[in-house]
Amino acid sequence: MRLLLNEADASDCFQETFVSALQFSQRQTVANWAGLLQRIATSRALDQLRRRLRERPLCNKQATSDDLLWRGANPLQEAEAVELSDRLRVALAQLPVTQSHAFCLRHLSGMEYGEIANAMGISLSAASGLIHRARAALEHSLLGATANESKSS
């Protein structure tokens, strides 16, 4: 829900996650159910986000009360929060899949590096590297967009 900000999309993602996990468990033994569910849910949410961004340009999106991240903030802060979250979603969707998964598992799901490595089936240093590269790419993307907006203003 934090990534999609749409209840219907989140419900679809939830159902797809459990169906995929069940199918996976029929093929092989699952050692870490929590990690598997987190990884599948993140993957499905990112896939849904990428589909949504391909089908509907971001600039046509109208903010709704469900989109507002900080309830009770002043209207300017609410508008800035919606804009920043939209830009972050676009930037996440443009990252390589493994980087966006690792970043979301760390910063949206709150998983520790070791848990991420285990859930993704990679080493701890590989997980750390993915998250570091994702952060750097997101920073470059978001700061670059801000700098371009400042120049055009």
N, C-alpha and C positions, 0 to 999 in steps of 0.2 A: 504494500500500500504506500510506503514511503517513496518508492521509486515511481510507481504508476500514477498515484493520486487520482485514481478512478476506481470506485467500488466494483463496478461490473468487470473491469479488466483484472482487478486483484482477485476476484472470485474465480474467474476463468483460470488464472495462473495457479491459484490454490488447488483447484481440481486437477489440472494438468500435472502439477507437482506430484500429487499422490498416485495418480495413474502411472506416471513414469517411474516412481519409486517402486511401486508394486511390480511393474514389468522388469525393472532392474533386479529386484530381489528374486525373481523367478529364474534369472539367468546365472546369478552368482550370489554368494553369501555377503551380507552387509555387515561390516564390522562397526560402522559408526553411522547410525540412523540419523542423528541430529545433523551431522556434517553433510550427509547425502541429501537430506531434505533442504537444507540451506542452499547447497550448491544448485540443486535442480530448480528451486524457487527463484533464485537469483538469475539463473540462465533463462528461465521462462519469462521473467519480468523484463529482462534486457531485450529478449527477442520481441516481446510485445511492444516495448518502447521503440525499438528500431522500426517495426512494422508501422506503428502510429506515425512516426516522424517521416517515413517514406510516403505514406498515404495523405497526410495533411500537413501543409507547411505551417511552421510554428507561428509565423506572423499573423495567421488567420485565427489563432486561438484566442478566445475571449476568456478572461479570468472569471471564475465563479467563486462563490463562497466556499466551495469544497476545495478549491485550489490554494486558498490562503494558508500560509504556514504559521503565521504568528497572529493568532486571534487577539484582538484587543490592542494591537499596535495601531499607530496612526495610519491614515490611508496611504501616505507616501511610503512608509515602511512596508506596508502590505504589498503595494505595487512593486517595490524593489525586490521583495522576497519572492514574489511570483516570477518576476523577470529572471532573477538569479537562479532559481530552481529550474526554470525552463532551459536556461543556457547550460546549466550543469547536466541536465538530462541529454541535451543535444551533444554535448562534449563526451559524455559517457558512452553514448551510442556510437560515436565515431572512433572510440578506442579499440584496439585489438581485443577480441573476445576474452582472452585469458586475463588481460589487464583489468578490463571492466569488471569481470567476475571477482577477482581478488580485491579490487578497490571496494566494491559493494559489500563483500563479505566482511571486510575490515571496518568500513566506516558507516555502513547502513545497518548491518547485522551485529556489529560489535564483537566479531570473533577475534580471538587472539591469533598471532602469526602461526603458531604451531597447529591450531585448529584448522586454519585456512590451508596450510600445507597438507594436512591429513585429508581434509575434505576434497582437495583438488588432486590429490595423489602426486604431489611434488615435494621437493625438499624444502626445508625451512628457508634456506638462502634464496631459492627460486621464488618462493612466495614473497619474501621481503623485497626482492628485486622487482617483481611485477608491480607491487604496491608503490614502490618508489618511482618507477617509470610512469605509472598511471597518474600519480600525484603531480609529477613534473609536467606531463602532457596536459593535464587538466589546468594546472596553473598557467602554462603557456597559452592555452586556448582561451581561458577566461580573462586573463590579463590582456591578451592580444585583442580580444573583443572590446574590452573596456577602453584600451588605448585608441582603438579605431573610432569608437563612439566619441571620445574626447576630441579627437582631431576634426571630426565632422561637425561638432557642435559650434 
